[in-house]
Amino acid sequence: MTRDDHEDDIAVEEIERRRDVRGIAAGLHIRFTAPRAADFQAVEASRRSFFVHVDDPERYRLGEVYDASIEHSGRIAKARLEVIRKEIDPRKGVALRIAHIAPDSESALREILGPLAETGDRS
């Protein structure tokens, strides 16, 4: 029996590659303003994406884009966030990627994220 004979039995799953440093996002709020309003407490943040707790992740479609504000300690950055992943176990929520951010909000986002915003790619 060769090694190739066993490869058909192996389930192939895509592995998420995380290039950015992630951190706990204490006090970070994500607020959807359109197409429908919602308010979340961020659980995790990087300079490109966020993970937020959601009781029913199935309410959000993958690829759906929202106008949003990213808020912390009185600072606000406006952006468009895309739903890129849904999780139901062990934690419930959705991952959001910054699809677009206005130039005047980039500096506010850097202030909000602090050290996470200054870290380069670790790829």
Backbone as CSV, one residue per row, in Angstrom:
resi,resn,N_x,N_y,N_z,CA_x,CA_y,CA_z,C_x,C_y,C_z
1,MET,0.847,-1.181,0.000,0.000,0.000,0.000,0.893,1.245,0.000
2,THR,0.606,2.180,-0.857,1.397,3.396,-0.930,0.698,4.508,-0.169
3,ARG,1.401,5.569,0.068,0.848,6.726,0.778,-0.372,7.299,0.052
4,ASP,-0.369,7.281,-1.287,-1.475,7.811,-2.077,-2.776,7.048,-1.849
5,ASP,-2.671,5.765,-1.485,-3.875,4.963,-1.252,-4.700,5.504,-0.087
6,HIS,-4.080,6.152,0.872,-4.779,6.660,2.057,-5.259,8.096,1.896
7,GLU,-4.740,8.815,0.938,-5.077,10.226,0.807,-6.543,10.467,0.476
8,ASP,-7.227,9.512,-0.161,-8.634,9.669,-0.481,-9.496,9.709,0.774
9,ASP,-9.019,9.140,1.871,-9.779,9.089,3.124,-9.650,10.361,3.952
10,ILE,-8.759,11.246,3.571,-8.504,12.452,4.353,-9.414,13.574,3.889
11,ALA,-10.119,14.177,4.843,-10.978,15.326,4.514,-10.093,16.560,4.394
12,VAL,-10.250,17.288,3.313,-9.461,18.486,3.081,-10.297,19.689,3.490
13,GLU,-9.780,20.479,4.437,-10.474,21.669,4.893,-9.583,22.882,4.682
14,GLU,-10.200,23.991,4.306,-9.452,25.219,4.114,-8.996,25.742,5.476
15,ILE,-7.770,26.201,5.536,-7.216,26.746,6.765,-7.153,28.251,6.641
16,GLU,-7.672,28.929,7.645,-7.637,30.391,7.628,-6.216,30.853,7.943
17,ARG,-5.682,31.698,7.101,-4.345,32.248,7.308,-4.480,33.641,7.883
18,ARG,-4.019,33.827,9.089,-4.082,35.138,9.717,-2.723,35.793,9.613
19,ARG,-2.685,36.926,8.947,-1.423,37.625,8.741,-1.212,38.739,9.752
20,ASP,-2.286,39.305,10.259,-2.176,40.429,11.178,-2.204,39.961,12.629
21,VAL,-1.549,40.731,13.465,-1.620,40.492,14.897,-3.040,40.808,15.344
22,ARG,-3.602,39.967,16.183,-4.943,40.182,16.715,-4.834,40.434,18.209
23,GLY,-5.823,41.147,18.724,-5.830,41.405,20.154,-7.240,41.494,20.697
24,ILE,-7.345,41.405,22.001,-8.623,41.560,22.681,-9.057,43.010,22.488
25,ALA,-10.332,43.200,22.243,-10.845,44.527,21.890,-11.755,45.082,22.988
26,ALA,-11.224,45.211,24.192,-12.032,45.711,25.310,-12.565,47.111,25.023
27,GLY,-13.878,47.276,25.149,-14.493,48.585,24.963,-14.674,49.036,23.526
28,LEU,-14.394,48.174,22.571,-14.519,48.531,21.159,-15.916,48.171,20.666
29,HIS,-16.620,49.153,20.123,-17.982,48.941,19.623,-17.995,49.068,18.106
30,ILE,-18.755,48.197,17.481,-19.006,48.256,16.051,-20.497,48.542,15.897
31,ARG,-20.815,49.578,15.146,-22.212,49.984,14.966,-22.537,49.993,13.480
32,PHE,-23.438,49.091,13.060,-23.927,49.102,11.681,-24.979,50.191,11.568
33,THR,-24.894,50.990,10.507,-25.885,52.037,10.279,-26.749,51.757,9.054
34,ALA,-26.244,50.994,8.081,-27.024,50.650,6.889,-26.409,49.397,6.269
35,PRO,-27.130,48.538,5.623,-28.535,48.656,5.273,-29.488,48.391,6.437
36,ARG,-29.017,47.784,7.528,-29.869,47.694,8.722,-28.996,47.933,9.946
37,ALA,-29.579,48.556,10.936,-28.830,48.953,12.125,-28.602,47.774,13.068
38,ALA,-27.450,47.775,13.702,-27.105,46.789,14.728,-25.929,47.344,15.520
39,ASP,-25.762,46.869,16.736,-24.693,47.342,17.617,-24.018,46.124,18.247
40,PHE,-22.684,46.093,18.196,-21.937,44.945,18.690,-20.784,45.381,19.592
41,GLN,-20.418,44.498,20.480,-19.190,44.627,21.254,-18.156,43.767,20.539
42,ALA,-17.049,44.355,20.117,-16.011,43.570,19.437,-15.297,42.687,20.459
43,VAL,-14.996,41.468,20.048,-14.286,40.519,20.896,-12.801,40.537,20.561
44,GLU,-12.508,40.700,19.277,-11.142,40.611,18.778,-10.972,41.642,17.670
45,ALA,-9.758,42.190,17.550,-9.519,43.195,16.508,-8.111,43.049,15.946
46,SER,-7.992,43.400,14.672,-6.694,43.567,14.030,-6.815,44.852,13.230
47,ARG,-5.774,45.211,12.500,-5.871,46.467,11.745,-6.721,46.336,10.495
48,ARG,-7.169,45.120,10.140,-7.995,44.908,8.955,-9.353,44.278,9.237
49,SER,-9.531,43.693,10.413,-10.779,42.971,10.658,-11.127,42.924,12.144
50,PHE,-12.368,42.491,12.390,-12.903,42.419,13.745,-13.725,41.147,13.876
51,PHE,-13.825,40.645,15.091,-14.761,39.563,15.377,-15.713,40.086,16.430
52,VAL,-17.031,39.954,16.152,-18.046,40.447,17.082,-18.964,39.310,17.493
53,HIS,-19.401,39.346,18.749,-20.346,38.355,19.256,-21.732,38.653,18.695
54,VAL,-22.375,37.616,18.159,-23.728,37.721,17.611,-24.483,36.471,18.049
55,ASP,-25.668,36.647,18.637,-26.461,35.490,19.076,-26.864,34.585,17.922
56,ASP,-27.174,35.165,16.765,-27.606,34.387,15.606,-26.789,34.782,14.374
57,PRO,-25.613,34.169,14.188,-24.768,34.516,13.036,-25.455,34.306,11.689
58,GLU,-26.443,33.441,11.632,-27.125,33.169,10.362,-27.945,34.360,9.868
59,ARG,-28.160,35.362,10.707,-28.849,36.588,10.270,-28.018,37.373,9.267
60,TYR,-26.727,37.089,9.198,-25.810,37.841,8.340,-25.299,36.947,7.228
61,ARG,-25.347,37.459,6.001,-24.882,36.705,4.837,-23.405,36.982,4.586
62,LEU,-22.681,35.949,4.214,-21.285,36.134,3.822,-21.238,37.063,2.620
63,GLY,-20.324,38.008,2.631,-20.182,38.961,1.546,-21.030,40.212,1.705
64,GLU,-21.957,40.209,2.655,-22.812,41.379,2.891,-21.956,42.520,3.436
65,VAL,-22.185,43.740,2.938,-21.386,44.904,3.328,-22.286,45.908,4.046
66,TYR,-21.762,46.468,5.148,-22.505,47.414,5.981,-21.737,48.718,6.133
67,ASP,-22.461,49.832,6.098,-21.895,51.098,6.547,-21.814,50.988,8.054
68,ALA,-20.687,51.387,8.617,-20.500,51.168,10.047,-19.626,52.244,10.668
69,SER,-19.715,52.316,11.989,-18.772,53.130,12.745,-18.061,52.209,13.730
70,ILE,-16.779,52.472,13.895,-15.932,51.736,14.832,-15.629,52.732,15.942
71,GLU,-16.035,52.413,17.167,-16.004,53.411,18.239,-15.271,52.900,19.478
72,HIS,-14.479,53.804,20.056,-13.781,53.480,21.306,-13.372,54.772,21.997
73,SER,-13.733,54.911,23.249,-13.323,56.059,24.082,-13.583,57.401,23.408
74,GLY,-14.752,57.554,22.783,-15.110,58.817,22.153,-14.552,59.022,20.763
75,ARG,-13.674,58.145,20.305,-13.139,58.234,18.941,-14.013,57.401,18.019
76,ILE,-14.230,57.901,16.814,-15.085,57.207,15.844,-14.412,57.174,14.478
77,ALA,-14.396,55.995,13.877,-13.918,55.831,12.505,-15.078,55.258,11.696
78,LYS,-15.350,55.858,10.549,-16.411,55.384,9.644,-15.791,54.473,8.603
79,ALA,-16.472,53.354,8.326,-15.950,52.391,7.357,-17.093,51.566,6.788
80,ARG,-16.781,50.805,5.745,-17.702,49.798,5.235,-17.096,48.458,5.625
81,LEU,-17.896,47.620,6.292,-17.423,46.335,6.788,-18.142,45.195,6.087
82,GLU,-17.377,44.185,5.683,-17.918,43.024,4.988,-17.912,41.807,5.910
83,VAL,-18.997,41.054,5.911,-19.081,39.804,6.672,-18.254,38.759,5.917
84,ILE,-17.193,38.258,6.560,-16.304,37.319,5.869,-16.316,35.912,6.472
85,ARG,-16.867,35.775,7.687,-16.893,34.448,8.317,-17.963,34.439,9.392
86,LYS,-18.588,33.278,9.575,-19.559,33.094,10.646,-19.095,31.924,11.507
87,GLU,-19.249,32.046,12.814,-18.890,30.951,13.726,-20.063,30.660,14.643
88,ILE,-20.255,29.380,14.937,-21.306,29.014,15.878,-20.777,28.179,17.039
89,ASP,-19.570,27.638,16.916,-19.017,26.825,17.993,-17.501,26.916,17.946
90,PRO,-16.815,27.217,18.971,-17.259,27.355,20.357,-17.811,28.743,20.699
91,ARG,-17.581,29.709,19.851,-18.127,31.042,20.099,-19.070,31.403,18.961
92,LYS,-20.056,32.222,19.266,-21.010,32.645,18.235,-20.684,34.057,17.810
93,GLY,-20.598,34.253,16.492,-20.350,35.595,16.015,-19.986,35.627,14.551
94,VAL,-19.588,36.822,14.109,-19.185,37.017,12.725,-17.870,37.787,12.675
95,ALA,-17.082,37.485,11.656,-15.853,38.216,11.389,-16.166,39.258,10.319
96,LEU,-15.649,40.457,10.535,-15.903,41.591,9.643,-14.574,42.130,9.136
97,ARG,-14.486,42.334,7.831,-13.280,42.876,7.204,-13.557,44.308,6.769
98,ILE,-12.574,45.171,6.924,-12.718,46.541,6.434,-12.659,46.494,4.914
99,ALA,-13.803,46.760,4.279,-13.881,46.761,2.819,-13.468,48.117,2.264
100,HIS,-13.761,49.182,3.000,-13.395,50.536,2.594,-13.393,51.422,3.829
101,ILE,-12.422,52.321,3.877,-12.389,53.320,4.940,-11.990,54.651,4.319
102,ALA,-12.704,55.688,4.679,-12.405,57.026,4.156,-11.062,57.491,4.709
103,PRO,-10.293,58.225,3.898,-8.981,58.695,4.358,-9.034,59.465,5.682
104,ASP,-10.083,60.266,5.896,-10.153,61.024,7.146,-10.469,60.139,8.353
105,SER,-10.896,58.891,8.132,-11.144,57.968,9.240,-9.950,57.064,9.542
106,GLU,-8.981,57.008,8.630,-7.827,56.140,8.835,-7.038,56.509,10.088
107,SER,-6.827,57.804,10.316,-6.070,58.210,11.504,-6.860,57.913,12.776
108,ALA,-8.176,58.095,12.735,-9.003,57.761,13.899,-8.922,56.262,14.191
109,LEU,-8.942,55.438,13.159,-8.839,53.997,13.355,-7.486,53.619,13.947
110,ARG,-6.411,54.253,13.470,-5.084,53.983,14.042,-5.051,54.326,15.529
111,GLU,-5.674,55.433,15.911,-5.736,55.808,17.332,-6.551,54.800,18.134
112,ILE,-7.666,54.365,17.576,-8.525,53.403,18.260,-7.794,52.081,18.487
113,LEU,-7.117,51.597,17.463,-6.470,50.292,17.549,-5.117,50.324,18.239
114,GLY,-4.526,51.497,18.380,-3.252,51.613,19.083,-2.173,50.751,18.477
115,PRO,-1.499,49.936,19.282,-0.376,49.134,18.798,-0.738,48.170,17.670
116,LEU,-1.978,47.695,17.620,-2.372,46.778,16.548,-2.306,47.454,15.186
117,ALA,-2.561,48.761,15.136,-2.574,49.479,13.869,-1.177,49.707,13.311
118,GLU,-0.166,49.658,14.159,1.189,49.945,13.728,1.978,48.696,13.351
119,THR,1.451,47.521,13.653,2.170,46.293,13.402,2.054,45.907,11.935
120,GLY,3.163,45.564,11.332,3.157,45.158,9.925,2.694,43.722,9.760
121,ASP,2.537,43.307,8.519,2.149,41.930,8.218,3.176,40.960,8.759
122,ARG,2.693,39.817,9.205,3.577,38.775,9.723,3.542,37.570,8.809
123,SER,3.408,37.814,7.510,3.306,36.696,6.564,4.673,36.194,6.150
